[in-house]
Amino acid sequence: MRETQRQLYAQRSDARLERFAPYRWAAAALRSAGLPAHYKRRFRPKLDDIEAELTYLFVRTVRPAVVLEIAPYYGWSTTWLLQALRDNGTGRLHSYDLVDYSRWTMPPELARDRWLFTQGDIRDALDRLPGDVGYLFLDAAHTAEFARWYVENLFPRLAPGTLVGVHDIFRGDLPPMEESVVLLDWLERRGARYFTAAPGRPGATYDRIVAVKQELGLSNPIHDSVKNPMVFFQLP
């Protein structure tokens, strides 16, 4: 599966060019000028390898009938979720986003009849969400307002024990985003345990995973980033 993702990333990204600052500057200038057409057909991953692999493994283990993804953006996370559902042989992915970039990047053979994308604000679709959600992937607005919305309105609609992954919670030396403060406080007040592979966290989980990947010959990166700021937990 990693090789499949590696090939897909090579076909639909500018991975090598993205390492050079002039390319990143030019790309940012084009986006600021309102010219995103090229990027609608290319991945610009925010999801790092280890957290992506964990997401895949969790979905493979849980075998959910429905996966709910909020804010796929350019769709890199979507491909990992769809790969897991494909390999499970069952399940559908429902993705919601304000922009439709992921529609442009998604390989038709991977999406097939297992992906339903809805463009719009998830907050307006709360009453129309699919039932039986077994896994929730969240990588949307990192504001306190949005975090309060999903812990107060979305989480109560999902069954206790539902597995959740939220991106950009542990950012190393960078100041925490407002979302992080709200979510971690919510988890603490409920005594809910969580798991993360972010470097530098207690328990050295990241280092242990890296060691296992090296032992298994899986250390060659797909996407060149090691922040892995995602947090995973089950709803209390």
Phi and psi restraints in degrees (value plus and minus 20) as a CYANA .aco file:
   2 ARG   PHI     -81.3   -41.3
   2 ARG   PSI     -58.9   -18.9
   3 GLU   PHI     -86.5   -46.5
   3 GLU   PSI     -58.6   -18.6
   4 THR   PHI     -80.5   -40.5
   4 THR   PSI     -65.5   -25.5
   5 GLN   PHI     -85.7   -45.7
   5 GLN   PSI     -57.5   -17.5
   6 ARG   PHI     -82.2   -42.2
   6 ARG   PSI     -63.8   -23.8
   7 GLN   PHI     -86.2   -46.2
   7 GLN   PSI     -60.8   -20.8
   8 LEU   PHI     -83.2   -43.2
   8 LEU   PSI     -63.5   -23.5
   9 TYR   PHI     -83.9   -43.9
   9 TYR   PSI     -58.6   -18.6
  10 ALA   PHI     -85.8   -45.8
  10 ALA   PSI     -54.7   -14.7
  11 GLN   PHI     -96.3   -56.3
  11 GLN   PSI     -52.1   -12.1
  12 ARG   PHI    -145.0  -105.0
  12 ARG   PSI      17.2    57.2
  13 SER   PHI    -171.2  -131.2
  13 SER   PSI     148.4   188.4
  14 ASP   PHI    -132.9   -92.9
  14 ASP   PSI      29.5    69.5
  15 ALA   PHI     -75.0   -35.0
  15 ALA   PSI     -64.7   -24.7
  16 ARG   PHI     -88.8   -48.8
  16 ARG   PSI     -62.2   -22.2
  17 LEU   PHI     -88.2   -48.2
  17 LEU   PSI     -51.4   -11.4
  18 GLU   PHI     -84.3   -44.3
  18 GLU   PSI     -34.8     5.2
  19 ARG   PHI     -95.2   -55.2
  19 ARG   PSI     -33.8     6.2
  20 PHE   PHI    -124.0   -84.0
  20 PHE   PSI     110.0   150.0
  21 ALA   PHI     -77.7   -37.7
  21 ALA   PSI     -63.4   -23.4
  22 PRO   PHI     -77.4   -37.4
  22 PRO   PSI     -57.3   -17.3
  23 TYR   PHI     -85.0   -45.0
  23 TYR   PSI     -64.0   -24.0
  24 ARG   PHI     -84.4   -44.4
  24 ARG   PSI     -57.6   -17.6
  25 TRP   PHI     -84.9   -44.9
  25 TRP   PSI     -64.5   -24.5
  26 ALA   PHI     -83.6   -43.6
  26 ALA   PSI     -60.9   -20.9
  27 ALA   PHI     -83.4   -43.4
  27 ALA   PSI     -61.6   -21.6
  28 ALA   PHI     -85.0   -45.0
  28 ALA   PSI     -58.6   -18.6
  29 ALA   PHI     -84.6   -44.6
  29 ALA   PSI     -60.7   -20.7
  30 LEU   PHI     -84.3   -44.3
  30 LEU   PSI     -62.3   -22.3
  31 ARG   PHI     -84.6   -44.6
  31 ARG   PSI     -59.9   -19.9
  32 SER   PHI     -84.9   -44.9
  32 SER   PSI     -50.1   -10.1
  33 ALA   PHI    -102.7   -62.7
  33 ALA   PSI     -18.8    21.2
  34 GLY   PHI      57.8    97.8
  34 GLY   PSI      12.3    52.3
  35 LEU   PHI    -139.9   -99.9
  35 LEU   PSI      49.1    89.1
  36 PRO   PHI    -112.7   -72.7
  36 PRO   PSI     -12.9    27.1
  37 ALA   PHI     -75.6   -35.6
  37 ALA   PSI     -64.3   -24.3
  38 HIS   PHI     -80.6   -40.6
  38 HIS   PSI     -60.7   -20.7
  39 TYR   PHI     -96.4   -56.4
  39 TYR   PSI     -38.5     1.5
  40 LYS   PHI     -85.9   -45.9
  40 LYS   PSI     -37.8     2.2
  41 ARG   PHI    -127.6   -87.6
  41 ARG   PSI      -9.9    30.1
  42 ARG   PHI    -151.8  -111.8
  42 ARG   PSI     127.6   167.6
  43 PHE   PHI     -98.7   -58.7
  43 PHE   PSI     121.5   161.5
  44 ARG   PHI    -151.3  -111.3
  44 ARG   PSI      57.8    97.8
  45 PRO   PHI     -83.2   -43.2
  45 PRO   PSI     120.8   160.8
  46 LYS   PHI    -130.5   -90.5
  46 LYS   PSI     -38.9     1.1
  47 LEU   PHI    -103.1   -63.1
  47 LEU   PSI     102.9   142.9
  48 ASP   PHI    -103.4   -63.4
  48 ASP   PSI     148.6   188.6
  49 ASP   PHI     -80.2   -40.2
  49 ASP   PSI     -71.4   -31.4
  50 ILE   PHI     -84.9   -44.9
  50 ILE   PSI     -65.1   -25.1
  51 GLU   PHI     -88.3   -48.3
  51 GLU   PSI     -49.9    -9.9
  52 ALA   PHI     -88.2   -48.2
  52 ALA   PSI     -63.3   -23.3
  53 GLU   PHI     -85.2   -45.2
  53 GLU   PSI     -59.2   -19.2
  54 LEU   PHI     -83.3   -43.3
  54 LEU   PSI     -62.5   -22.5
  55 THR   PHI     -78.0   -38.0
  55 THR   PSI     -66.8   -26.8
  56 TYR   PHI     -78.7   -38.7
  56 TYR   PSI     -68.2   -28.2
  57 LEU   PHI     -86.0   -46.0
  57 LEU   PSI     -57.8   -17.8
  58 PHE   PHI     -83.7   -43.7
  58 PHE   PSI     -64.8   -24.8
  59 VAL   PHI     -86.1   -46.1
  59 VAL   PSI     -57.0   -17.0
  60 ARG   PHI     -83.8   -43.8
  60 ARG   PSI     -57.6   -17.6
  61 THR   PHI     -95.4   -55.4
  61 THR   PSI     -66.0   -26.0
  62 VAL   PHI     -92.6   -52.6
  62 VAL   PSI     -51.8   -11.8
  63 ARG   PHI      32.1    72.1
  63 ARG   PSI      37.2    77.2
  64 PRO   PHI     -91.3   -51.3
  64 PRO   PSI     127.0   167.0
  65 ALA   PHI     -91.1   -51.1
  65 ALA   PSI     -53.9   -13.9
  66 VAL   PHI    -155.5  -115.5
  66 VAL   PSI     112.2   152.2
  67 VAL   PHI    -131.8   -91.8
  67 VAL   PSI     112.7   152.7
  68 LEU   PHI    -129.8   -89.8
  68 LEU   PSI     102.6   142.6
  69 GLU   PHI    -137.7   -97.7
  69 GLU   PSI     104.2   144.2
  70 ILE   PHI    -129.8   -89.8
  70 ILE   PSI      93.9   133.9
  71 ALA   PHI      56.2    96.2
  71 ALA   PSI      50.4    90.4
  72 PRO   PHI     -90.2   -50.2
  72 PRO   PSI     -42.7    -2.7
  73 TYR   PHI      36.7    76.7
  73 TYR   PSI    -129.3   -89.3
  74 TYR   PHI    -107.4   -67.4
  74 TYR   PSI     -22.1    17.9
  75 GLY   PHI      74.5   114.5
  75 GLY   PSI     -11.3    28.7
  76 TRP   PHI     -85.3   -45.3
  76 TRP   PSI     -64.6   -24.6
  77 SER   PHI     -82.4   -42.4
  77 SER   PSI     -55.3   -15.3
  78 THR   PHI     -79.9   -39.9
  78 THR   PSI     -60.2   -20.2
  79 THR   PHI     -84.6   -44.6
  79 THR   PSI     -58.9   -18.9
  80 TRP   PHI     -85.7   -45.7
  80 TRP   PSI     -61.1   -21.1
  81 LEU   PHI     -85.4   -45.4
  81 LEU   PSI     -62.9   -22.9
  82 LEU   PHI     -88.7   -48.7
  82 LEU   PSI     -55.4   -15.4
  83 GLN   PHI     -80.0   -40.0
  83 GLN   PSI     -61.9   -21.9
  84 ALA   PHI     -85.5   -45.5
  84 ALA   PSI     -63.5   -23.5
  85 LEU   PHI     -85.8   -45.8
  85 LEU   PSI     -59.5   -19.5
  86 ARG   PHI     -80.5   -40.5
  86 ARG   PSI     -65.9   -25.9
  87 ASP   PHI     -91.3   -51.3
  87 ASP   PSI     -46.2    -6.2
  88 ASN   PHI     -91.0   -51.0
  88 ASN   PSI     -47.5    -7.5
  89 GLY   PHI      59.2    99.2
  89 GLY   PSI      -8.5    31.5
  90 THR   PHI    -181.6  -141.6
  90 THR   PSI     141.3   181.3
  91 GLY   PHI      82.6   122.6
  91 GLY   PSI     135.6   175.6
  92 ARG   PHI    -150.5  -110.5
  92 ARG   PSI     128.2   168.2
  93 LEU   PHI    -127.9   -87.9
  93 LEU   PSI     106.6   146.6
  94 HIS   PHI    -130.8   -90.8
  94 HIS   PSI      96.1   136.1
  95 SER   PHI    -134.0   -94.0
  95 SER   PSI     120.0   160.0
  96 TYR   PHI    -148.1  -108.1
  96 TYR   PSI     115.8   155.8
  97 ASP   PHI    -178.8  -138.8
  97 ASP   PSI     135.4   175.4
  98 LEU   PHI     -93.0   -53.0
  98 LEU   PSI     -46.4    -6.4
  99 VAL   PHI    -135.9   -95.9
  99 VAL   PSI     138.1   178.1
 100 ASP   PHI    -127.9   -87.9
 100 ASP   PSI       5.2    45.2
 101 TYR   PHI     -76.2   -36.2
 101 TYR   PSI     -56.5   -16.5
 102 SER   PHI     -84.5   -44.5
 102 SER   PSI     -45.4    -5.4
 103 ARG   PHI     -82.7   -42.7
 103 ARG   PSI     -53.5   -13.5
 104 TRP   PHI     -97.2   -57.2
 104 TRP   PSI     -50.6   -10.6
 105 THR   PHI    -112.6   -72.6
 105 THR   PSI     -38.1     1.9
 106 MET   PHI     -96.1   -56.1
 106 MET   PSI     103.6   143.6
 107 PRO   PHI     -83.8   -43.8
 107 PRO   PSI     108.1   148.1
 108 PRO   PHI     -77.2   -37.2
 108 PRO   PSI     -56.6   -16.6
 109 GLU   PHI     -88.9   -48.9
 109 GLU   PSI     -42.2    -2.2
 110 LEU   PHI    -105.5   -65.5
 110 LEU   PSI     -58.3   -18.3
 111 ALA   PHI     -91.7   -51.7
 111 ALA   PSI     -71.4   -31.4
 112 ARG   PHI      18.4    58.4
 112 ARG   PSI    -148.8  -108.8
 113 ASP   PHI    -120.8   -80.8
 113 ASP   PSI      -1.7    38.3
 114 ARG   PHI    -128.1   -88.1
 114 ARG   PSI     -17.2    22.8
 115 TRP   PHI    -148.9  -108.9
 115 TRP   PSI     110.5   150.5
 116 LEU   PHI    -145.7  -105.7
 116 LEU   PSI      97.1   137.1
 117 PHE   PHI    -125.3   -85.3
 117 PHE   PSI     114.8   154.8
 118 THR   PHI    -143.7  -103.7
 118 THR   PSI     102.4   142.4
 119 GLN   PHI    -109.8   -69.8
 119 GLN   PSI     105.3   145.3
 120 GLY   PHI     130.1   170.1
 120 GLY   PSI     157.0   197.0
 121 ASP   PHI     -99.8   -59.8
 121 ASP   PSI     103.9   143.9
 122 ILE   PHI     -77.6   -37.6
 122 ILE   PSI     -49.1    -9.1
 123 ARG   PHI     -86.4   -46.4
 123 ARG   PSI     -45.1    -5.1
 124 ASP   PHI    -104.6   -64.6
 124 ASP   PSI     -30.9     9.1
 125 ALA   PHI    -129.8   -89.8
 125 ALA   PSI      -8.6    31.4
 126 LEU   PHI     -76.6   -36.6
 126 LEU   PSI     -59.7   -19.7
 127 ASP   PHI     -98.3   -58.3
 127 ASP   PSI     -27.2    12.8
 128 ARG   PHI    -135.4   -95.4
 128 ARG   PSI      -5.5    34.5
 129 LEU   PHI     -89.2   -49.2
 129 LEU   PSI     129.6   169.6
 130 PRO   PHI     -86.4   -46.4
 130 PRO   PSI     133.5   173.5
 131 GLY   PHI    -107.7   -67.7
 131 GLY   PSI     155.2   195.2
 132 ASP   PHI      40.7    80.7
 132 ASP   PSI      16.3    56.3
 133 VAL   PHI     -89.7   -49.7
 133 VAL   PSI     104.3   144.3
 134 GLY   PHI    -126.6   -86.6
 134 GLY   PSI     -34.9     5.1
 135 TYR   PHI    -168.8  -128.8
 135 TYR   PSI     114.2   154.2
 136 LEU   PHI    -138.5   -98.5
 136 LEU   PSI     105.1   145.1
 137 PHE   PHI    -132.4   -92.4
 137 PHE   PSI     103.7   143.7
 138 LEU   PHI    -145.1  -105.1
 138 LEU   PSI     100.6   140.6
 139 ASP   PHI    -170.0  -130.0
 139 ASP   PSI      41.9    81.9
 140 ALA   PHI    -131.2   -91.2
 140 ALA   PSI    -164.8  -124.8
 141 ALA   PHI     -81.3   -41.3
 141 ALA   PSI     109.7   149.7
 142 HIS   PHI    -115.9   -75.9
 142 HIS   PSI      21.9    61.9
 143 THR   PHI    -121.6   -81.6
 143 THR   PSI     139.9   179.9
 144 ALA   PHI     -84.2   -44.2
 144 ALA   PSI     -57.9   -17.9
 145 GLU   PHI     -80.6   -40.6
 145 GLU   PSI     -67.3   -27.3
 146 PHE   PHI     -89.7   -49.7
 146 PHE   PSI     -58.5   -18.5
 147 ALA   PHI     -81.6   -41.6
 147 ALA   PSI     -62.7   -22.7
 148 ARG   PHI     -83.6   -43.6
 148 ARG   PSI     -55.7   -15.7
 149 TRP   PHI     -83.0   -43.0
 149 TRP   PSI     -67.6   -27.6
 150 TYR   PHI     -95.5   -55.5
 150 TYR   PSI     -49.4    -9.4
 151 VAL   PHI     -94.2   -54.2
 151 VAL   PSI     -47.8    -7.8
 152 GLU   PHI    -112.5   -72.5
 152 GLU   PSI     -45.7    -5.7
 153 ASN   PHI    -137.9   -97.9
 153 ASN   PSI     -59.6   -19.6
 154 LEU   PHI    -105.2   -65.2
 154 LEU   PSI     -69.6   -29.6
 155 PHE   PHI     -75.0   -35.0
 155 PHE   PSI     -63.5   -23.5
 156 PRO   PHI     -83.6   -43.6
 156 PRO   PSI     -38.3     1.7
 157 ARG   PHI    -102.5   -62.5
 157 ARG   PSI     -31.9     8.1
 158 LEU   PHI    -120.9   -80.9
 158 LEU   PSI     132.4   172.4
 159 ALA   PHI     -91.1   -51.1
 159 ALA   PSI     124.3   164.3
 160 PRO   PHI     -74.7   -34.7
 160 PRO   PSI     119.9   159.9
 161 GLY   PHI      73.5   113.5
 161 GLY   PSI     -30.0    10.0
 162 THR   PHI     -79.7   -39.7
 162 THR   PSI     112.8   152.8
 163 LEU   PHI    -101.7   -61.7
 163 LEU   PSI     114.1   154.1
 164 VAL   PHI    -148.5  -108.5
 164 VAL   PSI     118.8   158.8
 165 GLY   PHI    -144.6  -104.6
 165 GLY   PSI     105.2   145.2
 166 VAL   PHI    -141.6  -101.6
 166 VAL   PSI     109.1   149.1
 167 HIS   PHI    -109.2   -69.2
 167 HIS   PSI     140.2   180.2
 168 ASP   PHI      43.4    83.4
 168 ASP   PSI      17.5    57.5
 169 ILE   PHI    -113.5   -73.5
 169 ILE   PSI     -66.1   -26.1
 170 PHE   PHI    -128.0   -88.0
 170 PHE   PSI      91.7   131.7
 171 ARG   PHI    -135.3   -95.3
 171 ARG   PSI       8.5    48.5
 172 GLY   PHI      45.4    85.4
 172 GLY   PSI    -145.3  -105.3
 173 ASP   PHI    -100.9   -60.9
 173 ASP   PSI     -28.8    11.2
 174 LEU   PHI     -95.1   -55.1
 174 LEU   PSI     129.7   169.7
 175 PRO   PHI     -80.5   -40.5
 175 PRO   PSI     122.6   162.6
 176 PRO   PHI     -85.1   -45.1
 176 PRO   PSI     124.5   164.5
 177 MET   PHI     -94.4   -54.4
 177 MET   PSI     140.6   180.6
 178 GLU   PHI     -77.1   -37.1
 178 GLU   PSI     -59.5   -19.5
 179 GLU   PHI     -76.8   -36.8
 179 GLU   PSI     -62.5   -22.5
 180 SER   PHI     -78.7   -38.7
 180 SER   PSI     -64.4   -24.4
 181 VAL   PHI     -81.8   -41.8
 181 VAL   PSI     -65.5   -25.5
 182 VAL   PHI     -85.5   -45.5
 182 VAL   PSI     -67.6   -27.6
 183 LEU   PHI     -86.3   -46.3
 183 LEU   PSI     -66.2   -26.2
 184 LEU   PHI     -85.1   -45.1
 184 LEU   PSI     -55.6   -15.6
 185 ASP   PHI     -85.6   -45.6
 185 ASP   PSI     -60.8   -20.8
 186 TRP   PHI     -81.4   -41.4
 186 TRP   PSI     -64.4   -24.4
 187 LEU   PHI     -85.3   -45.3
 187 LEU   PSI     -61.7   -21.7
 188 GLU   PHI     -85.3   -45.3
 188 GLU   PSI     -63.2   -23.2
 189 ARG   PHI     -84.9   -44.9
 189 ARG   PSI     -43.2    -3.2
 190 ARG   PHI    -120.6   -80.6
 190 ARG   PSI     -17.9    22.1
 191 GLY   PHI      44.1    84.1
 191 GLY   PSI       8.5    48.5
 192 ALA   PHI    -107.4   -67.4
 192 ALA   PSI     108.4   148.4
 193 ARG   PHI     -98.7   -58.7
 193 ARG   PSI     131.0   171.0
 194 TYR   PHI    -157.6  -117.6
 194 TYR   PSI     146.3   186.3
 195 PHE   PHI    -150.6  -110.6
 195 PHE   PSI     119.7   159.7
 196 THR   PHI    -166.4  -126.4
 196 THR   PSI     130.8   170.8
 197 ALA   PHI    -129.7   -89.7
 197 ALA   PSI       0.1    40.1
 198 ALA   PHI     -86.8   -46.8
 198 ALA   PSI     115.1   155.1
 199 PRO   PHI     -79.2   -39.2
 199 PRO   PSI     123.7   163.7
 200 GLY   PHI      65.3   105.3
 200 GLY   PSI     -22.7    17.3
 201 ARG   PHI     -98.5   -58.5
 201 ARG   PSI     136.2   176.2
 202 PRO   PHI     -75.7   -35.7
 202 PRO   PSI     121.6   161.6
 203 GLY   PHI      77.7   117.7
 203 GLY   PSI     -31.3     8.7
 204 ALA   PHI      33.0    73.0
 204 ALA   PSI      17.2    57.2
 205 THR   PHI     -79.4   -39.4
 205 THR   PSI     -63.0   -23.0
 206 TYR   PHI     -78.4   -38.4
 206 TYR   PSI     -67.1   -27.1
 207 ASP   PHI     -82.5   -42.5
 207 ASP   PSI     -58.6   -18.6
 208 ARG   PHI     -89.0   -49.0
 208 ARG   PSI     -57.8   -17.8
 209 ILE   PHI     -86.7   -46.7
 209 ILE   PSI     -62.6   -22.6
 210 VAL   PHI     -79.1   -39.1
 210 VAL   PSI     -61.9   -21.9
 211 ALA   PHI     -83.2   -43.2
 211 ALA   PSI     -62.2   -22.2
 212 VAL   PHI     -85.6   -45.6
 212 VAL   PSI     -61.2   -21.2
 213 LYS   PHI     -83.2   -43.2
 213 LYS   PSI     -59.6   -19.6
 214 GLN   PHI     -83.6   -43.6
 214 GLN   PSI     -61.7   -21.7
 215 GLU   PHI     -83.1   -43.1
 215 GLU   PSI     -55.4   -15.4
 216 LEU   PHI    -109.0   -69.0
 216 LEU   PSI     -20.6    19.4
 217 GLY   PHI      54.2    94.2
 217 GLY   PSI      10.9    50.9
 218 LEU   PHI    -136.3   -96.3
 218 LEU   PSI       5.0    45.0
 219 SER   PHI    -108.2   -68.2
 219 SER   PSI     -31.1     8.9
 220 ASN   PHI     -88.0   -48.0
 220 ASN   PSI      97.9   137.9
 221 PRO   PHI     -89.6   -49.6
 221 PRO   PSI     129.0   169.0
 222 ILE   PHI    -112.9   -72.9
 222 ILE   PSI     -75.6   -35.6
 223 HIS   PHI    -131.3   -91.3
 223 HIS   PSI     107.1   147.1
 224 ASP   PHI    -101.8   -61.8
 224 ASP   PSI      55.5    95.5
 225 SER   PHI    -178.7  -138.7
 225 SER   PSI     125.6   165.6
 226 VAL   PHI    -149.8  -109.8
 226 VAL   PSI       4.8    44.8
 227 LYS   PHI     -95.9   -55.9
 227 LYS   PSI     -62.5   -22.5
 228 ASN   PHI      25.6    65.6
 228 ASN   PSI      36.0    76.0
 229 PRO   PHI    -102.5   -62.5
 229 PRO   PSI     -10.0    30.0
 230 MET   PHI     -96.0   -56.0
 230 MET   PSI     130.9   170.9
 231 VAL   PHI    -142.1  -102.1
 231 VAL   PSI     120.8   160.8
 232 PHE   PHI    -141.4  -101.4
 232 PHE   PSI     121.2   161.2
 233 PHE   PHI    -182.9  -142.9
 233 PHE   PSI     144.1   184.1
 234 GLN   PHI    -122.4   -82.4
 234 GLN   PSI     117.3   157.3
 235 LEU   PHI     -82.8   -42.8
 235 LEU   PSI     110.6   150.6
